[in-house]
Amino acid sequence: MTLWENIIDTILNVTVFVFIGLLIWLYLKKEPDSHATDEEKKPRQS
C-alpha cells in the first residue's frame, strides 16, 4: 500500500470508531426526567 492509502485507511478507521463511540454515548446518556418542552414547564399566567 502506498502512503496515501495508509492515511485514508487510518482516517476512515478513526471516523468509524468515533461514530460507534458516539452511538454508545448516546445510548448510555441519561435521559431527562420529564420530556416536557420549555413552554410546558413554564407556569401558566391568566
C-alpha distance matrix in Angstrom:
0.0 3.7 6.6 8.1 6.0 6.7 10.1 10.9 10.2 12.4 14.9 15.3 15.8 18.3 20.0 20.5 21.9 24.2 25.4 26.2 27.9 29.9 31.1 32.2 34.0 35.8 36.8 38.2 39.8 43.5 45.3 48.3 51.6 52.9 51.2 53.9 53.0 54.4 57.2 58.2 58.4 60.8 64.4 66.4 69.0 71.9
3.7 0.0 3.8 5.5 5.3 6.4 8.8 10.1 10.7 12.5 14.5 15.6 16.6 18.6 20.2 21.3 22.8 24.5 26.0 27.2 28.7 30.4 31.9 33.2 34.6 36.4 37.8 39.2 40.4 44.2 45.8 48.7 52.2 53.4 51.6 54.1 52.9 54.1 56.9 58.2 58.3 60.5 64.2 66.1 68.5 71.5
6.6 3.8 0.0 3.8 5.5 5.2 6.3 8.7 9.9 10.7 12.5 14.4 15.4 16.7 18.5 20.1 21.3 22.6 24.5 26.0 27.0 28.6 30.5 31.8 32.8 34.7 36.4 37.5 38.5 42.3 44.0 46.7 50.3 51.5 49.9 52.2 51.0 52.0 54.9 56.3 56.1 58.3 62.0 64.0 66.3 69.4
8.1 5.5 3.8 0.0 3.8 5.4 5.0 6.1 8.4 9.8 10.6 12.2 14.1 15.4 16.4 18.3 20.0 21.0 22.5 24.4 25.6 26.9 28.7 30.3 31.3 32.9 34.7 36.1 36.9 40.7 42.2 44.8 48.4 49.4 47.5 49.8 48.4 49.5 52.2 53.7 53.8 55.8 59.6 61.4 63.7 66.7
6.0 5.3 5.5 3.8 0.0 3.8 5.5 5.2 6.0 8.5 9.9 10.5 12.1 14.2 15.3 16.4 18.3 19.9 21.0 22.5 24.2 25.6 27.0 28.6 30.0 31.6 33.0 34.6 35.7 39.5 41.0 43.9 47.3 48.4 46.5 49.0 47.8 49.1 51.8 53.1 53.3 55.6 59.3 61.1 63.6 66.5
6.7 6.4 5.2 5.4 3.8 0.0 3.8 5.5 5.0 6.1 8.6 9.9 10.4 12.2 14.2 15.3 16.5 18.2 19.9 21.1 22.4 24.2 25.8 27.0 28.3 30.2 31.6 32.8 34.1 37.8 39.6 42.5 45.9 47.3 45.6 48.2 47.2 48.4 51.3 52.5 52.4 54.7 58.4 60.5 63.0 66.0
10.1 8.8 6.3 5.0 5.5 3.8 0.0 3.8 5.4 5.1 6.2 8.6 9.9 10.6 12.3 14.3 15.5 16.5 18.3 20.1 21.0 22.4 24.5 25.8 26.7 28.6 30.3 31.5 32.4 36.1 37.8 40.5 44.0 45.3 43.6 46.0 44.8 45.8 48.7 50.0 49.9 52.1 55.8 57.8 60.2 63.3
10.9 10.1 8.7 6.1 5.2 5.5 3.8 0.0 3.8 5.4 5.1 6.1 8.5 9.9 10.5 12.3 14.3 15.3 16.4 18.4 19.9 21.0 22.6 24.4 25.5 26.9 28.7 30.3 31.1 34.9 36.3 39.0 42.5 43.5 41.6 44.0 42.8 44.0 46.8 48.1 48.2 50.4 54.1 56.0 58.4 61.4
10.2 10.7 9.9 8.4 6.0 5.0 5.4 3.8 0.0 3.8 5.5 5.2 6.1 8.6 9.9 10.6 12.4 14.2 15.4 16.6 18.3 19.9 21.3 22.7 24.2 25.8 27.1 28.7 30.0 33.7 35.3 38.3 41.7 42.9 41.1 43.8 42.8 44.3 47.1 48.1 48.2 50.7 54.3 56.3 58.9 61.9
12.4 12.5 10.7 9.8 8.5 6.1 5.1 5.4 3.8 0.0 3.8 5.5 5.1 6.2 8.5 9.9 10.7 12.2 14.2 15.4 16.4 18.2 20.1 21.1 22.3 24.3 25.8 26.9 28.0 31.8 33.6 36.5 39.9 41.3 39.8 42.5 41.6 42.8 45.8 46.8 46.6 49.0 52.7 54.8 57.4 60.5
14.9 14.5 12.5 10.6 9.9 8.6 6.2 5.1 5.5 3.8 0.0 3.8 5.5 5.2 6.1 8.7 10.0 10.5 12.2 14.3 15.2 16.3 18.4 20.0 20.8 22.4 24.3 25.7 26.4 30.1 31.7 34.4 37.9 39.1 37.4 39.8 38.7 39.8 42.8 44.0 43.9 46.2 49.9 51.9 54.4 57.5
15.3 15.6 14.4 12.2 10.5 9.9 8.6 6.1 5.2 5.5 3.8 0.0 3.8 5.5 5.0 6.2 8.7 9.8 10.5 12.3 14.1 15.2 16.6 18.4 19.8 21.1 22.6 24.4 25.4 29.2 30.5 33.4 36.8 37.9 36.1 38.6 37.7 39.1 41.9 43.0 43.1 45.6 49.2 51.1 53.8 56.7
15.8 16.6 15.4 14.1 12.1 10.4 9.9 8.5 6.1 5.1 5.5 3.8 0.0 3.8 5.4 5.2 6.3 8.6 9.9 10.7 12.2 14.2 15.5 16.6 18.2 20.0 21.2 22.6 24.0 27.8 29.5 32.6 35.9 37.3 35.8 38.6 37.9 39.5 42.4 43.2 43.1 45.7 49.3 51.4 54.2 57.2
18.3 18.6 16.7 15.4 14.2 12.2 10.6 9.9 8.6 6.2 5.2 5.5 3.8 0.0 3.8 5.5 5.2 6.1 8.5 9.9 10.4 12.1 14.3 15.3 16.2 18.2 19.9 20.9 21.9 25.6 27.5 30.4 33.8 35.3 33.9 36.5 35.8 37.0 40.1 41.0 40.7 43.2 46.8 49.1 51.7 54.9
20.0 20.2 18.5 16.4 15.3 14.2 12.3 10.5 9.9 8.5 6.1 5.0 5.4 3.8 0.0 3.8 5.5 5.1 6.1 8.6 9.8 10.5 12.4 14.3 15.2 16.5 18.4 20.0 20.7 24.4 25.8 28.6 32.1 33.2 31.5 34.1 33.1 34.5 37.4 38.4 38.4 40.9 44.5 46.5 49.2 52.2
20.5 21.3 20.1 18.3 16.4 15.3 14.3 12.3 10.6 9.9 8.7 6.2 5.2 5.5 3.8 0.0 3.8 5.5 5.1 6.2 8.5 9.8 10.7 12.4 14.2 15.4 16.6 18.4 19.8 23.5 24.9 28.0 31.3 32.5 30.8 33.7 33.1 34.8 37.7 38.3 38.4 41.2 44.7 46.7 49.6 52.5
21.9 22.8 21.3 20.0 18.3 16.5 15.5 14.3 12.4 10.7 10.0 8.7 6.3 5.2 5.5 3.8 0.0 3.8 5.4 5.1 6.0 8.5 9.8 10.5 12.1 14.1 15.2 16.4 17.9 21.6 23.5 26.7 29.9 31.5 30.2 33.2 32.9 34.5 37.6 38.0 37.7 40.6 44.0 46.3 49.2 52.3
24.2 24.5 22.6 21.0 19.9 18.2 16.5 15.3 14.2 12.2 10.5 9.8 8.6 6.1 5.1 5.5 3.8 0.0 3.8 5.5 5.0 6.1 8.7 9.8 10.3 12.2 14.1 15.2 15.9 19.7 21.4 24.3 27.7 29.2 27.9 30.6 30.0 31.4 34.5 35.2 34.8 37.5 41.0 43.3 46.1 49.2
25.4 26.0 24.5 22.5 21.0 19.9 18.3 16.4 15.4 14.2 12.2 10.5 9.9 8.5 6.1 5.1 5.4 3.8 0.0 3.8 5.4 5.0 6.3 8.7 9.8 10.6 12.4 14.3 15.2 18.9 20.0 23.1 26.4 27.5 25.9 28.7 28.1 29.8 32.8 33.3 33.3 36.1 39.6 41.7 44.6 47.5
26.2 27.2 26.0 24.4 22.5 21.1 20.1 18.4 16.6 15.4 14.3 12.3 10.7 9.9 8.6 6.2 5.1 5.5 3.8 0.0 3.8 5.4 5.1 6.3 8.6 9.9 10.6 12.4 14.1 17.8 19.3 22.7 25.7 27.2 25.8 28.9 28.9 30.8 33.8 34.0 33.9 36.9 40.3 42.5 45.5 48.5
27.9 28.7 27.0 25.6 24.2 22.4 21.0 19.9 18.3 16.4 15.2 14.1 12.2 10.4 9.8 8.5 6.0 5.0 5.4 3.8 0.0 3.8 5.4 5.1 6.1 8.6 9.8 10.5 11.9 15.6 17.7 20.9 24.0 25.8 24.8 27.9 27.9 29.5 32.7 32.9 32.4 35.4 38.7 41.2 44.1 47.3
29.9 30.4 28.6 26.9 25.6 24.2 22.4 21.0 19.9 18.2 16.3 15.2 14.2 12.1 10.5 9.8 8.5 6.1 5.0 5.4 3.8 0.0 3.8 5.5 5.0 6.1 8.5 9.9 10.3 14.0 15.4 18.4 21.8 23.2 21.9 24.8 24.5 26.1 29.2 29.6 29.3 32.1 35.6 37.9 40.8 43.9
31.1 31.9 30.5 28.7 27.0 25.8 24.5 22.6 21.3 20.1 18.4 16.6 15.5 14.3 12.4 10.7 9.8 8.7 6.3 5.1 5.4 3.8 0.0 3.8 5.4 5.2 6.1 8.7 9.9 13.4 14.5 17.8 20.8 22.2 20.7 23.9 24.0 26.1 29.0 29.0 29.0 32.1 35.4 37.5 40.7 43.6
32.2 33.2 31.8 30.3 28.6 27.0 25.8 24.4 22.7 21.1 20.0 18.4 16.6 15.3 14.3 12.4 10.5 9.8 8.7 6.3 5.1 5.5 3.8 0.0 3.8 5.5 5.0 6.2 8.4 11.9 13.8 17.4 20.1 22.0 21.2 24.6 25.1 27.1 30.3 30.0 29.5 32.8 35.9 38.3 41.5 44.6
34.0 34.6 32.8 31.3 30.0 28.3 26.7 25.5 24.2 22.3 20.8 19.8 18.2 16.2 15.2 14.2 12.1 10.3 9.8 8.6 6.1 5.0 5.4 3.8 0.0 3.8 5.4 5.2 5.8 9.6 11.7 14.9 18.0 20.0 19.4 22.6 22.9 24.5 27.8 27.7 27.0 30.0 33.3 35.8 38.9 42.1
35.8 36.4 34.7 32.9 31.6 30.2 28.6 26.9 25.8 24.3 22.4 21.1 20.0 18.2 16.5 15.4 14.1 12.2 10.6 9.9 8.6 6.1 5.2 5.5 3.8 0.0 3.8 5.6 5.2 8.5 9.5 12.8 15.9 17.4 16.3 19.5 19.8 21.7 24.9 24.7 24.3 27.4 30.7 33.0 36.2 39.2
36.8 37.8 36.4 34.7 33.0 31.6 30.3 28.7 27.1 25.8 24.3 22.6 21.2 19.9 18.4 16.6 15.2 14.1 12.4 10.6 9.8 8.5 6.1 5.0 5.4 3.8 0.0 3.8 5.7 8.4 9.5 13.2 15.7 17.4 16.6 20.2 21.1 23.4 26.4 25.7 25.4 28.8 31.8 34.1 37.5 40.4
38.2 39.2 37.5 36.1 34.6 32.8 31.5 30.3 28.7 26.9 25.7 24.4 22.6 20.9 20.0 18.4 16.4 15.2 14.3 12.4 10.5 9.9 8.7 6.2 5.2 5.6 3.8 0.0 3.8 6.3 8.9 12.4 14.7 17.2 17.2 20.7 21.8 23.8 27.0 26.2 25.3 28.7 31.6 34.2 37.5 40.6
39.8 40.4 38.5 36.9 35.7 34.1 32.4 31.1 30.0 28.0 26.4 25.4 24.0 21.9 20.7 19.8 17.9 15.9 15.2 14.1 11.9 10.3 9.9 8.4 5.8 5.2 5.7 3.8 0.0 3.8 6.3 9.5 12.3 14.7 14.7 17.9 18.8 20.4 23.8 23.2 22.1 25.4 28.3 31.1 34.3 37.5
43.5 44.2 42.3 40.7 39.5 37.8 36.1 34.9 33.7 31.8 30.1 29.2 27.8 25.6 24.4 23.5 21.6 19.7 18.9 17.8 15.6 14.0 13.4 11.9 9.6 8.5 8.4 6.3 3.8 0.0 3.8 6.6 8.9 11.7 12.5 15.7 17.1 18.7 22.0 21.0 19.6 23.0 25.7 28.6 31.8 35.0
45.3 45.8 44.0 42.2 41.0 39.6 37.8 36.3 35.3 33.6 31.7 30.5 29.5 27.5 25.8 24.9 23.5 21.4 20.0 19.3 17.7 15.4 14.5 13.8 11.7 9.5 9.5 8.9 6.3 3.8 0.0 3.8 6.4 8.4 8.7 12.1 13.6 15.6 18.7 17.5 16.6 20.1 22.8 25.4 28.8 31.8
48.3 48.7 46.7 44.8 43.9 42.5 40.5 39.0 38.3 36.5 34.4 33.4 32.6 30.4 28.6 28.0 26.7 24.3 23.1 22.7 20.9 18.4 17.8 17.4 14.9 12.8 13.2 12.4 9.5 6.6 3.8 0.0 3.8 5.6 6.8 9.4 11.1 12.6 15.8 14.5 13.1 16.6 19.2 22.0 25.3 28.4
51.6 52.2 50.3 48.4 47.3 45.9 44.0 42.5 41.7 39.9 37.9 36.8 35.9 33.8 32.1 31.3 29.9 27.7 26.4 25.7 24.0 21.8 20.8 20.1 18.0 15.9 15.7 14.7 12.3 8.9 6.4 3.8 0.0 3.8 6.8 9.1 11.8 13.4 16.0 13.9 12.4 16.0 18.0 20.8 24.3 27.2
52.9 53.4 51.5 49.4 48.4 47.3 45.3 43.5 42.9 41.3 39.1 37.9 37.3 35.3 33.2 32.5 31.5 29.2 27.5 27.2 25.8 23.2 22.2 22.0 20.0 17.4 17.4 17.2 14.7 11.7 8.4 5.6 3.8 0.0 3.8 5.5 8.6 10.7 12.8 10.5 9.5 13.3 15.4 17.8 21.4 24.1
51.2 51.6 49.9 47.5 46.5 45.6 43.6 41.6 41.1 39.8 37.4 36.1 35.8 33.9 31.5 30.8 30.2 27.9 25.9 25.8 24.8 21.9 20.7 21.2 19.4 16.3 16.6 17.2 14.7 12.5 8.7 6.8 6.8 3.8 0.0 3.8 6.5 9.6 11.5 9.6 9.8 13.5 16.0 17.9 21.5 24.1
53.9 54.1 52.2 49.8 49.0 48.2 46.0 44.0 43.8 42.5 39.8 38.6 38.6 36.5 34.1 33.7 33.2 30.6 28.7 28.9 27.9 24.8 23.9 24.6 22.6 19.5 20.2 20.7 17.9 15.7 12.1 9.4 9.1 5.5 3.8 0.0 3.8 6.6 7.9 5.8 6.5 10.0 12.5 14.2 17.7 20.3
53.0 52.9 51.0 48.4 47.8 47.2 44.8 42.8 42.8 41.6 38.7 37.7 37.9 35.8 33.1 33.1 32.9 30.0 28.1 28.9 27.9 24.5 24.0 25.1 22.9 19.8 21.1 21.8 18.8 17.1 13.6 11.1 11.8 8.6 6.5 3.8 0.0 3.8 5.4 5.3 6.4 9.1 12.2 13.7 16.9 19.6
54.4 54.1 52.0 49.5 49.1 48.4 45.8 44.0 44.3 42.8 39.8 39.1 39.5 37.0 34.5 34.8 34.5 31.4 29.8 30.8 29.5 26.1 26.1 27.1 24.5 21.7 23.4 23.8 20.4 18.7 15.6 12.6 13.4 10.7 9.6 6.6 3.8 0.0 3.8 5.5 5.1 6.6 10.2 12.1 14.8 17.9
57.2 56.9 54.9 52.2 51.8 51.3 48.7 46.8 47.1 45.8 42.8 41.9 42.4 40.1 37.4 37.7 37.6 34.5 32.8 33.8 32.7 29.2 29.0 30.3 27.8 24.9 26.4 27.0 23.8 22.0 18.7 15.8 16.0 12.8 11.5 7.9 5.4 3.8 0.0 3.8 5.5 5.6 8.6 9.4 12.0 14.8
58.2 58.2 56.3 53.7 53.1 52.5 50.0 48.1 48.1 46.8 44.0 43.0 43.2 41.0 38.4 38.3 38.0 35.2 33.3 34.0 32.9 29.6 29.0 30.0 27.7 24.7 25.7 26.2 23.2 21.0 17.5 14.5 13.9 10.5 9.6 5.8 5.3 5.5 3.8 0.0 3.8 5.6 7.7 8.7 12.2 14.7
58.4 58.3 56.1 53.8 53.3 52.4 49.9 48.2 48.2 46.6 43.9 43.1 43.1 40.7 38.4 38.4 37.7 34.8 33.3 33.9 32.4 29.3 29.0 29.5 27.0 24.3 25.4 25.3 22.1 19.6 16.6 13.1 12.4 9.5 9.8 6.5 6.4 5.1 5.5 3.8 0.0 3.8 6.4 9.0 12.2 15.4
60.8 60.5 58.3 55.8 55.6 54.7 52.1 50.4 50.7 49.0 46.2 45.6 45.7 43.2 40.9 41.2 40.6 37.5 36.1 36.9 35.4 32.1 32.1 32.8 30.0 27.4 28.8 28.7 25.4 23.0 20.1 16.6 16.0 13.3 13.5 10.0 9.1 6.6 5.6 5.6 3.8 0.0 3.8 6.4 9.0 12.4
64.4 64.2 62.0 59.6 59.3 58.4 55.8 54.1 54.3 52.7 49.9 49.2 49.3 46.8 44.5 44.7 44.0 41.0 39.6 40.3 38.7 35.6 35.4 35.9 33.3 30.7 31.8 31.6 28.3 25.7 22.8 19.2 18.0 15.4 16.0 12.5 12.2 10.2 8.6 7.7 6.4 3.8 0.0 3.8 6.4 9.7
66.4 66.1 64.0 61.4 61.1 60.5 57.8 56.0 56.3 54.8 51.9 51.1 51.4 49.1 46.5 46.7 46.3 43.3 41.7 42.5 41.2 37.9 37.5 38.3 35.8 33.0 34.1 34.2 31.1 28.6 25.4 22.0 20.8 17.8 17.9 14.2 13.7 12.1 9.4 8.7 9.0 6.4 3.8 0.0 3.8 6.4
69.0 68.5 66.3 63.7 63.6 63.0 60.2 58.4 58.9 57.4 54.4 53.8 54.2 51.7 49.2 49.6 49.2 46.1 44.6 45.5 44.1 40.8 40.7 41.5 38.9 36.2 37.5 37.5 34.3 31.8 28.8 25.3 24.3 21.4 21.5 17.7 16.9 14.8 12.0 12.2 12.2 9.0 6.4 3.8 0.0 3.8
71.9 71.5 69.4 66.7 66.5 66.0 63.3 61.4 61.9 60.5 57.5 56.7 57.2 54.9 52.2 52.5 52.3 49.2 47.5 48.5 47.3 43.9 43.6 44.6 42.1 39.2 40.4 40.6 37.5 35.0 31.8 28.4 27.2 24.1 24.1 20.3 19.6 17.9 14.8 14.7 15.4 12.4 9.7 6.4 3.8 0.0
